[in-house]
């Protein structure tokens, strides 16, 4: 007998009630095993490709995928999988690192807004504007009064994006402390991952509780029914990819009918113009033949 498939492979945080990371096991798979996950992701990969193409061709919406998580939570792996199923002509990835001197001379959202996707495009943020209420808070880079005001700024910014027909999907990859340590040690053994080695990753582990409090505030203070967070159990890499793609497909699926209707309208208009152009060309050819 097939197992019942849950409505979501993510924990949705939508502002109703206080969410704590301790409420979700980072190793949770919601009854899905690895073989089932491989079978499921093939289907949802194909559906995501179709939906991403419809988004691009209809051109009435844009898609912004925000990916947050601790070091070694799997952000890069998640991005790679998304790129493998996206339209290369319309997708762009931005990894937000330490702000430059130019970026610091502006408001904290200045460097973010210029990377927001235009209609028809998909933008993926590997880390994002949330670093300004996470890293800056945990490391005391700005006064408390400054980062506390930023939650309201972020909410207003995201409302502006969605009002402009940007479909915003926010993911937090939830990894356990033990799994993070395992992955950090694996990096030291694999030459292909040496580029990821960073002493600060181990320093950050000493601030685990402080970071947890910062993440929970970001999740709870910057969530709503219209712009929720999707918390993904990330201890299993295969499940992380299933959960992210499954969530994206479910978010985009309701737009399919609208996009198909818009494409049909585009096609109808184009066909009318083609017919007129063809008739004009034929008439011109007939006239020349008569004159000849």
C-alpha positions, -999 to +999 in steps of 0.1 A: +000+000+000+014+034-010+022+057+019+001+088+025+019+118+011+018+148+034+005+182+021+040+196+026+075+183+031+084+216+048+073+233+080+054+265+069+059+295+091+032+320+083+030+343+114+003+323+132+019+313+165+055+313+176+077+288+158+109+274+173+135+254+154+134+228+182+099+219+170+112+203+138+137+175+136+164+183+110+165+146+101+128+144+094+117+129+061+079+127+067+079+090+061+097+092+027+126+069+021+155+076-003+142+054-031+108+070-029+125+104-029+144+097-061+112+086-078+093+116-066+119+142-075+121+130-112+084+139-115+086+172-098+118+182-116+099+178-149+069+198-136+091+225-123+108+228-157+074+232-173+062+258-148+095+278-150+092+279-188+055+291-186+066+318-161+093+329-185+072+328-217+041+344-202+062+372-187+036+385-162+054+373-130+089+369-117+101+343-092+125+350-063+138+321-043+155+330-010+178+304+005+190+308+041+207+284+064+237+279+087+271+270+073+271+236+056+233+235+056+233+227+019+226+261+003+251+256-026+238+221-032+202+234-033+212+261-057+230+236-080+199+214-082+176+244-089+199+254-117+198+219-132+160+222-137+158+259-146+157+278-179+193+290-182+182+320-202+161+334-174+177+323-142+203+343-121+220+334-089+233+360-065+254+351-035+254+378-009+286+380+010+303+407+032+291+441+019+316+462-001+325+497+008+301+509-019+273+488-006+278+500+030+275+536+019+238+529+010+209+516+030+211+478+036+185+469+010+201+488-018+224+460-029+195+435-026+169+454-047+190+457-078+192+419-080+154+414-078+141+395-109+124+412-137+091+397-150+097+364-166+129+357-147+139+335-118+164+349-092+180+327-066+195+344-035+221+323-018+219+342+015+200+375+012+187+406+030+182+385+060+219+385+067+213+421+080+192+407+109+213+376+113+251+380+109+250+417+119+230+409+150+250+378+161+283+396+157+271+429+170+281+447+138+253+473+142+235+486+173+204+466+185+182+496+178+193+494+141+188+457+134+155+457+153+140+483+128+151+462+099+124+435+103+098+462+094+119+473+065+122+438+052+085+432+054+078+464+035+104+455+009+089+420+004+054+435+002+067+458-025+081+429-045+050+408-043+028+438-052+049+440-084+040+404-092+071+387-078+064+353-065+085+351-034+095+317-019+117+317+012+135+286+024+154+280+057+176+249+055+175+234+090+206+214+098+216+199+131+248+207+149+260+172+146+254+170+109+270+204+104+302+191+121+302+160+100+300+181+068+326+205+079+350+177+086+342+161+052+353+193+035+388+189+051+391+154+035+379+162+000+402+184-022+373+193-044+358+211-014+389+228-001+377+261-016+349+260+011+373+257+040+369+287+063+380+290+100+350+312+107+327+282+102+341+267+135+340+301+152+303+304+143+296+271+160+304+287+193+275+311+186+250+284+178+224+295+204+227+332+195+223+323+158+193+301+167+176+331+184+183+353+154+170+328+129+138+323+149+131+360+151+137+364+114+113+334+107+086+347+130+088+384+125+091+383+087+064+358+079+027+360+068+001+340+050+011+358+018+049+356+024+056+326+046+089+308+054+094+272+044+116+254+069+133+224+053+148+195+073+183+195+058+202+167+075+195+144+044+206+161+012+183+140-010+153+150+011+163+186+011+161+187-027+128+168-027+113+192-002+125+224-020+113+213-054+080+200-041+074+233-023+082+253-054+059+232-076+031+236-052+036+274-050+037+278-088+011+252-098-019+276-092-005+300-117-004+275-146-039+282-158-033+320-159+000+316-177-015+293-203-044+318-209-018+346-213+002+325-237-030+317-257-037+354-259-002+361-270-005+334-297-038+346-309-025+382-313+006+370-330-013+347-354-036+377-364-005+398-371+011+369-391-021+365-411-022+402-419+015+402-429+010+371-450-020+385-468-002+418-474+028+399-488+005+378-511-014+409-523+019+426-530+031+396-550-002+395-569+001+432-578+037+427-591+026+397-611-001+417-628+022+446-635+047+423-649 
